[in-house]
Amino acid sequence: MEMTEPKKTALYDIHKALGAKLVTFAGYWMPVQYQGIIAEHRRVRSTVGIFDVSHMGEFALRGPDVERFLNKITINNVAQLEVGQVQYSAMCYPEGGIVDDLLLYRFEDHYVMVVNASNLEKDRNWIIEHVPEQGVDLDDISDDITLLAVQGPKALEMLQPITDPDIAELPYYRFVEGDVAGTPAVISRTGYTGELGCEIYAAKSHSRELWNDLIEAGEKFDIQPIGLGARDTLRLEMKFCLYGNDIDQTTNPLEAGLGWITKLKKGDFIGRDAIQAAKNRGLKRKLVGFEVLEKAVPRHGYFLYKDGIKVGEVTSGTHSPSLNRGIGLAYINKNHWDVGTEMELNVRGRRYPARVVETPFYKSK
Amino acid sequence: MNIPSNLLYTKEHEWAAVAGDVVTIGITDYAQGELGDIVFVELPQVGDSVVKGDSFGTIEAVKAVSDLYAPVSGEVTEVNDDLADTPEIINQSPYDEGWMLKIKLSDPSQKDDMLSADGYKKLIAEG
């Protein structure tokens, strides 16, 4: 492991002044919490919260062959992506495992791929390894961009007056180029919480004014800054995958429940043959949600048992602030993954009753 | 950070209030801050024995689970039942409402092994 000083986002001083607990994550000092995970979680579920997620990576890709290349290296169908639209997708290895999950933005004359901070270098190398010698240019713009997420039932109402153009009618997974309180920005109707809201990309030089303007606009909705801790509990209640926990090089997108972004009929792409073969053989395990029926909190790496036999492994777990019980995601073996299946969660040597449930765990109001 | 001078402390961030041969224990303000929102605790029952340095229970926060270590050996004489339904009082009041157990000391000399408030303050400052 390289022993380099963690990087700071442009808002590091602001987080510090707000009393955030800062941790190193993916090579950055990031706020894990300000007031507390549960309070922040409830803020996003009830009104609105703001997240600094500038650690995320962004690659700009352009050139005459860029669409063909992206269709080769990602699993969703890039040909169907319209200008102004965002696509959830992933890159896979030839063996079918996942390199990373990502968002792909289509602009007039280029694409932007947004990737996990923890995978930034790996992804960049993977793209460089596969990019044709001519016809596609890759530009890592991660260090130039501040990314703020504004999420919650009041998010759009809060953003509406300070956003140009109008975002009231902007559909989910669409974006516009405009400005937010005078700051030029890409405004995207996306997020990682299951609530209404936007993710706002702006030049790093505008970070502080953008943050302050958003806080001011959100004051009447009691906006609060939200750390990575609540970001994790919010995404988990929605069963949104987290790379490194729920998906990685050893999991294929079908068993991860990402069949809806895996376009096996779109033509050849890296990983297709292996994923198709896995589909033909039939899935051996599937990522499903479960809840614990007594007081216990599932954690990554715990095992699930049925009649004394191990049937699954937990990939993510937490205490759900919305449901006030332990919830988790687990890869469960065939014959045991149906909703309603009762099993036992092993927590440090003790067994607690658990049950496979419908996901998302939380349905936003 | 609150480190009351009338209490004793351990390296594992427990505090102890000694009154005769009965010791009341809990976790420190620093510990609750590091753990974040506590969602429940698993504690022994009245009559159980705890052994100095051994795990006597667990504490689950949203983020992570931690062991609780007994600062002294002895028999549990009282358990804070309020923690079952309102574990968040450990976050709100770690030294008062958030106490965990009362233990009848089996070896009174063990209390000498704990840190003073100043010693604990130093421990935290050193990281």
Interface residues (C-beta under 8 A of the other chain):
Chain A: K21 V32 Q33 G36 I37 I38 A39 G229 T233 K295 A296 V297 R299 T318 H319 P321 R348
Chain B: G36 D37 V39 F40 T58 E60 V62 K63 A64 V65 N91
